[in-house]
Amino acid sequence: MLVRTVYPEEMPHVGELRVRTYLDQGLLDPDSPYLPVLRALGTSGIGDVLVAVDGDELLGTVTLRPFQEDSEITLSPDEAEVRALAVAPHAQRRGIGRLLLRSVIERARNAGVAHLVLSTQPIMVAAQRLYASEGFVRLPERDWSPQPGVPLLAYGLRLSARGQE
């Protein structure tokens, strides 16, 4: 198992993996207006898209998005956001999500990010347990909703610079 930066030609497959995962878990409706956003995340060149691969098989992905003025959850340039952590349905419960999360945390730390934040749906209980086990804490003051009826819970992790932990 290897976590690495996505190759450009893999981006369509990464988008489909995200969509398939979210649909299979009942996290989005098939007609959700968020599906095209989920598919395209990272194609603009903003952020780092990481993938977990086993040989040629793409098993999961996560995106590290630096602060952007239009962000719903990051508040300053010393923050970055974890986006679209997804593990292929057939590969879940093998530690791939944890490996991806640890990899994106390390990438953020190495980039000098002081505070890593993310959003999750209330139904994503397993993901919330994973985030808590890696040190993320709830940030209820940053909870938000991208559309009516879709509440998102915010979590954050304070990072120390490499060698200062």
Secondary structure, 3 states (H helix, E strand, C coil): CEEEECCHHHHHHHHHHHHHHHHHCCCCCCCCCCHHHHHHCCCCCCCEEEEEEECCEEEEEEEEEECCCCCCCCCCCCEEEEEEEEECHHHCCCCHHHHHHHHHHHHHHHCCCCEEEEEECCCCHHHHHHHHHCCCEECHHHCECCCCCCCEEEEEEECCCCCCC
